[in-house]
Amino acid sequence: APLEERFAVAAANARALPPPGRVKLLELYGLYKQSREGDAPQKRPGITNMRGRAKHDAWARYVDWAPEERLFSGERIWFSFGREYYDRYGIV
């Protein structure tokens, strides 16, 4: 499927760039986990695990999305994020 291939390329390119802001990073994380592993587990990490809770919440936000919808949204976020880096650093 070409959409899956484009998503994989976008994910690989994202790993090569300096980290984005926390909000975009969590959006990308949630879409990536949902597209690769499906719905987030029902059990949320404990109250003392703030990082785990933030990641779980970002992933759980995309529960019940169609696979094509998740991949398209991830690609759209990647391109907006890539444009910011191109404007700032001249790289994509």
Secondary structure, 3 states (H helix, E strand, C coil): CHHHHHHHHHHHHHHHCCCCCHHHHHHHHHHHHHHHHCCCCCCCCCCCCHHHHHHHHHHHCCCCCCHHHHHHHHHHHHHHHHHHHHHHHCCC
